[in-house]
Structure formats: structure tokens, C-alpha cells
Amino acid sequence: MSVQTRLAVLVADYKDAHAAGDLDLQLEIKLAAYDHDRANPDSPRAMDALRFIDRGGQAGHTQAA
């Protein structure tokens, strides 16, 4: 599986787990994303994509102080 395909699968699976509220699966996917990022340091970061989903998919989202 190519790096880009693996990233797409992780993101799609995480979106499904996030929508279902499945915290165990979300954690499992985050650990897989962390491993993916460590193994592929020159590719787009999977954890960044998952954090984007956690924030609700809003670019430029900031937390109130």
C-alpha cells in the first residue's frame, strides 16, 4: 500500500470512528497514525489530518482564551 493510500485509509477510518463516537477505535487509529508518521517522516503527517477532524474540520480554528 502506498503512503498516500495508507494516509487516506487512516483518515477515512478515523472519520467513521469519530462520527460513531467510538473512542477505542479512535485511539487505535491515532496510534497507527503516529506509527505511520514515524515511519514516513517526509510524507504528509497523518496526525495533523486527524487533529483537523477533531477540531471539526475548520481551518484556522482557534481556542478561546
JOBEL-V342258 format. One record per residue. N is the residue number from 1. PSI is psi in whole degrees, -180 to 180 (NA if undefined). Layout:
# JOBEL-V342258
[[N:PSI] [N:PSI]]
This chain:
# JOBEL-V342258
[[1:133] [2:163] [3:-42] [4:-39] [5:-43] [6:-42] [7:-43] [8:-40] [9:-44] [10:-45] [11:-44] [12:-44] [13:-38] [14:-40] [15:-43] [16:-46] [17:-39] [18:-44] [19:-34] [20:-11] [21:23] [22:92] [23:-35] [24:-45] [25:-37] [26:-44] [27:-44] [28:-43] [29:-39] [30:-39] [31:-39] [32:-38] [33:-40] [34:-46] [35:-41] [36:-46] [37:-39] [38:-37] [39:-20] [40:70] [41:-18] [42:1] [43:168] [44:144] [45:124] [46:-40] [47:-34] [48:-41] [49:-40] [50:-37] [51:-36] [52:-41] [53:-42] [54:-34] [55:1] [56:11] [57:23] [58:113] [59:140] [60:14] [61:130] [62:151] [63:137] [64:143] [65:NA]]
